[in-house]
């Protein structure tokens, strides 16, 4: 839940043919949240005095947050021994670990970015935590290229299928 308060002034002008309204002053007061992206959105909306951009971006931001939460919850329930949500149900990170391979961990960081125009986009990154001994055995730099390969996989399969594939391939998990 995101709470905020709006204060704005509108200047209306009318000529012979039409009536137009322009926001001349905009102040958005938002309670501190765990989403730093929203403070940037508020600043841009106030600077541009663009209520439409603010509401549109906020709507899509909340939609992406809910989708991330549902997706992470799905994988936590499906693979409870492998998937961890270190920050709880609303986590922006999903950890993939397997007790039979201690020291190996993959972390998916799923941020939701809002660009300068107010467009809301998901950004997923793969981080690897691999023991030094395993890194030394990786002559083909598979581990080093894993983040880029994951981005390619996202472009081909989409978010859910990429996460599913990663969990199954990395840990040879069978359904």
VENVENJO-V958105 format. One record per pair of residues at least 4 apart in sequence whose C-alpha atoms are under 8 Angstrom apart, sorted by the first residue. I is the first residue (numbers start at 1). J is the second residue. If there is no record, write none. Layout:
BEGIN
I:J  I:J
END
This chain:
BEGIN
2:30  2:31  2:33  3:30  3:31  4:28  4:29  4:30  4:31  5:28  5:29  5:30  6:26  6:27  6:28  6:29  7:25  7:26  7:27  7:28  8:23  8:24  8:25  8:26  8:27  9:23  9:24  9:25  9:26  10:21  10:22  10:23  10:24  10:25  11:21  11:22  11:23  11:24  12:19  12:20  12:21  12:22  13:19  13:20  13:21  14:18  14:19  14:20  15:19  23:49  23:50  24:49  25:46  25:49  26:46  26:49  27:46  28:42  28:46  30:39  33:38  35:39  36:40  37:41  37:112  37:113  37:114  38:42  38:58  39:43  40:44  41:45  41:54  41:57  41:114  41:118  42:46  42:54  43:47  44:48  44:116  45:49  45:50  45:51  45:53  45:54  46:50  50:54  51:55  52:56  53:57  53:117  53:118  54:58  54:118  55:59  56:60  56:118  57:61  57:114  57:118  57:119  57:120  58:62  59:63  60:64  60:120  61:65  61:112  61:114  61:120  62:66  63:67  64:68  64:112  64:122  65:69  65:112  66:70  67:71  68:72  68:92  68:110  69:73  69:89  69:90  69:91  70:74  71:75  71:160  72:76  72:85  72:89  72:94  73:77  73:89  74:78  75:79  75:80  75:83  75:164  76:80  76:82  76:83  76:84  76:85  79:83  80:84  81:97  81:98  82:96  82:97  82:98  82:99  83:94  83:95  83:96  83:97  84:94  84:95  84:96  84:97  85:89  85:91  85:93  85:94  85:95  86:91  86:93  86:94  86:95  87:91  87:92  87:93  92:109  92:110  92:111  93:107  93:108  93:109  93:110  94:107  94:108  94:109  95:105  95:106  95:107  95:108  96:105  96:106  96:107  96:167  97:101  97:102  97:104  97:105  97:106  98:102  98:104  98:105  98:171  103:129  103:130  103:131  104:128  104:129  104:130  104:131  105:128  105:129  105:130  106:126  106:127  106:128  106:129  107:126  107:127  107:128  107:129  108:124  108:125  108:126  108:127  109:124  109:125  109:126  109:127  110:122  110:123  110:124  110:125  111:122  111:123  111:124  112:120  112:121  112:122  112:123  113:120  113:121  113:122  113:123  114:118  114:119  114:120  114:121  115:119  115:120  115:121  124:151  125:147  125:150  125:151  126:146  126:147  126:150  127:147  128:143  128:146  130:134  130:135  131:135  132:136  133:137  134:138  135:143  138:142  138:143  141:145  142:146  145:149  146:150  147:151  148:152  149:153  150:154  150:162  151:155  152:156  153:157  153:158  153:162  154:158  154:159  154:162  157:161  157:162  158:162  159:163  160:164  161:165  162:166  163:167  164:168  165:169  166:170  167:171  167:172  167:173  168:172  168:173  168:174  169:173
END
